[in-house]
Amino acid sequence: MSGQDWLEKDFYATLGVAKDADDAAIKKAYRKLARQWHPDQNPGDAKAEEKFKEIGEAYAVLSDAGQRKQYDALRAMAGGGARFSAGSGAGGPDLSDLFGAFGNSGFRMNFPSGASASAQGAPDLNDILSGMFGGSGASSFGARGYSGPPFGPGTGTPRARKGEDRRASTRISFREALAGTEVFMTINGKRQKVRLPKAVKDGQKIRLRGKGHSGVNGGPAGDLEVTIHVDPHPVFVRDGDDIRVVVPVAFTEAVLGAKVEVPLLDGSTVTVKVPAGTQSGALLRVRKRGVETDKRKGDLIIEVRVQVPTALDREQKRAVEKLVALFADEDPRADLLEAAKE
């Protein structure tokens, strides 16, 4: 972004914050506006896409302490906006107003040869002006009443800087998160395919090198930071690198023991033995049937949930009543009642 852009754009107004807003207020305002104007929330809306871009540009400058300082200094010198007029006889911009901020009447910076503006107590303008006037520094234009050396040492060649990072989000399914997937995203105005690695978690941020804003003055491009949102699955729940699943078993299966079929992530099943006398809430483990990462493979954790019949016919009810009679001497709450007296 050039210095002229900085003069023409009020980044504080774009984010709706005061000029003395702190970093937290700037970040809060940016997040709110970014959610409102994100292209994913406004598909096909060119105005929303442009607004989202402006918000990103404003945040990129105001969230960077160095750039914000330069931006504030430049706009303060220009009175808060672009006020340039043709210079008399030199054919260049009239910077009288611009340098009035330093107490000078017009542009008469009578520094000793080789002295910089910053040495006189004012900001060093080489970096600011080089971006405004094509990167040649203060010596490249015919300023009225000035014909001396450039500001400060050096030639005023603009420094290469890495481009600003971009931030985006995407939503994928539970299976896509575990297996890895490709999503299409609009980056720098172009629809591009982005590869997401396997085993990503909900809320995880993936950094894609060189997918951000273009570099400045030949610098490298910034990065793209993608926040991943994973949709929940109706059966499986991720627990670290393990996968948990609740498996209902019949009352008789829990009492007598049984072998039950349990679903797996790949669509197949595995046979699991439920021991006799298994209680509701008991956990069974199947090794290496969980999340597969580059380092390890998690387990499948099975939570047994005993299903008690809710509707019995006459014969079933009589059978249960006989069973109750057989276990009449057992009290499952005896230990609970005794412990409560302590």
C-alpha positions in Angstrom: 0.0 0.0 0.0 1.4 3.4 -1.0 1.7 6.5 1.1 -0.9 8.2 -1.1 -3.4 5.5 -0.1 -2.6 6.2 3.6 -3.4 9.9 3.0 -6.7 9.2 1.2 -8.0 6.6 3.6 -9.2 7.0 7.2 -8.5 3.6 8.6 -9.9 4.6 12.0 -13.2 5.5 10.4 -13.2 2.3 8.4 -13.0 0.3 11.7 -15.3 2.7 13.5 -12.8 3.4 16.3 -11.3 6.5 17.9 -7.8 7.6 16.9 -6.5 6.8 20.4 -8.1 3.3 20.5 -6.0 0.6 22.0 -5.0 -2.7 20.4 -7.9 -4.6 22.1 -10.5 -2.1 20.8 -9.1 -2.2 17.3 -9.1 -6.0 17.2 -12.6 -6.2 18.6 -13.9 -3.8 16.0 -12.1 -5.7 13.2 -13.5 -9.1 14.2 -17.0 -7.7 14.4 -16.9 -6.1 11.0 -15.0 -9.0 9.4 -17.8 -11.4 10.4 -20.4 -9.0 9.1 -18.8 -8.4 5.7 -17.0 -11.8 5.1 -17.6 -13.0 1.5 -18.8 -16.4 2.9 -21.6 -14.5 4.6 -22.4 -12.4 1.5 -21.9 -14.7 -1.5 -21.9 -13.0 -4.8 -22.0 -9.5 -3.2 -19.2 -7.4 -4.8 -19.8 -4.5 -2.4 -19.4 -6.8 0.7 -16.1 -8.2 -0.8 -14.7 -4.7 -1.3 -15.8 -3.7 2.2 -14.2 -6.8 3.6 -11.0 -5.9 1.8 -11.0 -2.3 3.1 -11.5 -3.6 6.7 -8.6 -5.9 6.3 -6.3 -3.2 4.9 -7.3 -0.9 7.8 -6.6 -3.6 10.4 -3.3 -4.6 8.8 -2.0 -1.1 9.4 -3.5 -0.2 12.7 -2.7 -3.6 14.3 1.0 -3.1 13.5 2.6 -0.7 15.9 5.3 0.4 13.4 2.9 1.0 10.5 0.3 2.7 12.7 3.0 5.1 14.0 4.0 6.0 10.4 0.4 6.3 9.3 -0.5 8.7 12.2 2.6 10.8 11.5 1.9 11.1 7.8 -1.8 12.0 8.2 -0.9 14.5 11.0 1.6 16.2 8.7 -1.1 16.3 5.9 -3.8 17.6 8.3 -5.6 14.3 8.3 -6.0 14.0 4.5 -4.5 14.5 1.1 -3.9 18.2 0.4 -1.4 18.5 -2.4 -1.2 21.2 -5.1 1.2 21.8 -7.9 4.5 23.4 -6.9 5.4 26.7 -8.5 7.9 26.2 -11.2 9.1 22.8 -10.1 6.1 20.8 -11.5 5.9 18.7 -8.3 3.6 18.6 -5.2 3.5 21.6 -2.9 4.4 20.2 0.6 4.1 23.5 2.5 1.1 22.3 4.4 2.6 18.9 4.9 5.7 20.2 6.7 3.8 22.9 8.5 3.3 20.4 11.3 7.0 20.9 12.1 6.7 24.6 12.6 8.2 25.6 9.2 6.8 28.3 7.1 6.5 26.4 3.8 9.0 23.8 2.8 12.3 25.3 3.9 14.2 22.4 5.6 17.7 24.0 6.0 19.5 21.0 7.4 23.3 20.7 7.2 24.5 18.5 4.4 23.9 14.9 5.3 21.8 15.7 8.4 18.4 14.0 8.7 15.1 15.3 9.6 15.0 13.0 12.6 18.3 14.6 13.9 16.4 17.9 14.2 13.7 16.4 16.3 11.2 15.5 13.5 10.3 12.1 12.1 12.6 10.7 9.4 10.5 11.2 6.3 12.5 9.0 3.8 10.4 5.9 4.6 7.1 7.8 4.5 7.8 9.8 1.3 9.5 7.0 -0.6 6.2 5.1 -0.5 4.2 8.2 -1.7 6.4 9.2 -4.6 7.4 6.0 -6.2 10.2 5.1 -3.8 12.8 7.7 -4.7 12.7 9.5 -1.3 12.4 13.3 -0.7 15.1 14.1 -3.3 13.0 12.8 -6.3 10.5 15.6 -6.6 10.9 19.4 -7.2 9.7 20.8 -3.9 9.3 24.6 -3.9 12.3 26.2 -2.3 14.3 23.0 -1.8 17.2 21.8 -3.8 19.5 20.2 -1.2 20.4 16.6 -0.5 17.8 13.9 0.3 16.6 13.5 3.8 19.0 11.4 5.9 21.7 9.1 4.7 21.2 6.7 1.8 19.4 7.0 -1.5 15.9 6.7 -0.1 15.3 3.3 -1.8 12.2 1.7 -0.3 12.8 -1.3 1.8 11.3 -4.7 0.9 8.7 -5.8 3.4 6.7 -9.0 3.8 3.0 -8.7 2.8 0.3 -8.6 5.4 -1.2 -11.9 6.5 -4.8 -12.8 5.6 -7.3 -14.5 7.9 -10.1 -16.7 6.8 -12.3 -19.6 8.1 -13.8 -22.7 6.6 -16.2 -25.3 7.8 -15.7 -29.0 7.1 -17.3 -32.3 8.1 -16.1 -34.6 10.9 -14.8 -37.2 8.4 -13.0 -34.5 6.3 -11.3 -33.2 9.4 -9.9 -36.7 10.2 -9.0 -37.7 6.7 -7.8 -34.4 5.3 -9.5 -32.6 2.5 -9.4 -29.9 -0.1 -11.5 -26.7 0.1 -11.9 -23.8 -2.3 -11.4 -20.3 -1.0 -11.2 -16.9 -2.6 -7.6 -15.6 -2.1 -6.5 -12.2 -3.5 -9.7 -12.2 -5.5 -9.1 -15.6 -7.1 -10.8 -18.9 -6.3 -8.0 -21.3 -5.2 -7.9 -24.8 -3.9 -6.4 -25.2 -0.4 -5.3 -28.5 1.0 -6.0 -29.1 4.7 -4.0 -31.8 6.5 -5.5 -34.8 8.2 -6.5 -34.9 11.8 -7.2 -31.2 12.1 -9.3 -30.2 15.2 -12.2 -27.8 15.6 -10.9 -24.3 16.2 -7.4 -25.2 14.9 -5.6 -22.5 12.9 -3.7 -23.6 9.8 -1.0 -21.3 8.4 -0.5 -21.4 4.6 2.8 -19.8 3.6 2.7 -17.2 0.8 -1.1 -17.2 0.5 -1.5 -13.7 2.1 -1.2 -10.2 0.7 1.5 -9.5 -1.9 4.8 -8.2 -0.6 5.8 -4.6 -0.6 8.7 -3.4 -2.8 9.6 -6.9 -3.8 9.2 -8.5 -0.4 7.7 -12.0 0.1 3.9 -12.5 0.2 2.3 -12.8 3.6 0.6 -16.0 4.9 -3.0 -17.1 5.1 -4.3 -18.2 8.5 -7.3 -20.4 8.2 -9.5 -21.2 11.2 -11.1 -24.7 10.9 -14.6 -25.3 12.1 -15.6 -29.0 12.3 -19.2 -30.1 12.2 -20.2 -32.6 14.9 -20.9 -36.2 14.0 -24.2 -37.9 15.1 -22.3 -41.0 16.4 -18.6 -40.3 16.9 -17.0 -37.7 19.2 -13.3 -36.8 19.1 -11.4 -36.9 22.4 -7.8 -36.0 21.6 -6.6 -38.7 19.3 -9.2 -41.1 20.6 -12.7 -41.5 19.2 -15.6 -42.1 21.6 -18.9 -43.8 20.7 -21.9 -44.7 22.8 -23.2 -48.3 22.2 -26.6 -49.3 23.5 -26.8 -52.9 24.8 -29.9 -54.9 26.0 -30.5 -55.6 29.6 -30.0 -59.3 29.0 -26.7 -58.7 27.1 -25.3 -56.7 30.0 -26.3 -59.4 32.5 -25.3 -62.5 30.6 -22.5 -61.0 28.4 -22.6 -60.8 24.6 -20.7 -60.0 21.4 -22.0 -56.8 19.7 -21.1 -55.0 16.4 -19.7 -51.5 16.8 -19.4 -49.1 13.9 -16.0 -47.7 12.8 -15.0 -44.4 11.1 -14.4 -46.1 7.7 -17.9 -47.5 7.5 -17.0 -51.0 8.6 -17.7 -52.6 12.0 -15.8 -54.4 14.7 -17.0 -57.2 17.0 -16.6 -56.3 20.7 -17.2 -58.6 23.6 -19.4 -57.2 26.4 -18.5 -59.1 29.6 -21.3 -60.5 31.7 -22.4 -58.1 34.5 -21.2 -55.0 32.5 -22.7 -51.8 34.1 -24.1 -48.9 32.2 -21.4 -46.4 31.6 -18.6 -48.9 31.5 -15.8 -48.2 28.9 -14.4 -50.7 26.5 -11.3 -50.0 24.3 -10.4 -51.1 20.8 -6.8 -50.3 20.1 -5.7 -48.2 17.1 -9.2 -47.5 15.7 -9.2 -43.8 16.6 -7.7 -40.7 15.0 -4.7 -41.4 12.7 -1.9 -38.7 12.9 1.6 -38.6 11.6 2.9 -39.7 15.0 0.4 -42.2 16.3 -3.1 -43.8 16.0 -5.6 -43.3 18.7 -8.1 -45.8 20.1 -11.8 -46.3 19.9 -13.5 -45.8 23.3 -16.9 -47.5 23.6 -19.2 -46.4 26.3 -21.8 -49.1 27.2 -25.3 -47.8 27.8 -27.7 -50.5 29.1 -31.2 -50.2 27.7 -33.9 -51.0 30.1 -37.2 -52.2 28.4 -40.0 -49.7 28.8 -43.0 -51.8 27.6 -43.4 -55.4 28.7 -46.1 -57.9 27.7 -47.8 -60.1 30.4 -45.4 -63.0 30.0 -42.3 -60.8 30.1 -43.5 -59.0 33.2 -44.1 -62.3 35.0 -40.6 -63.4 34.1 -39.1 -60.2 35.5 -41.2 -60.6 38.7 -39.7 -64.1 39.1 -36.3 -62.7 38.6 -36.9 -60.1 41.3 -37.9 -62.8 43.7 -34.7 -64.6 43.1 -32.7 -61.5 43.9 -34.8 -60.4 46.8 -31.9 -60.5 49.3 -29.7 -58.1 47.2 -29.8 -54.4 47.8 -27.7 -52.4 45.3 -28.0 -49.3 47.4 -26.8 -50.7 50.7 -23.2 -49.3 50.4 -24.6 -45.9 49.4 -26.9 -45.7 52.4 -24.1 -46.8 54.8 -21.6 -44.3 53.3 -24.1 -41.5 53.7 -24.1 -42.0 57.4 -20.4 -41.3 57.8 
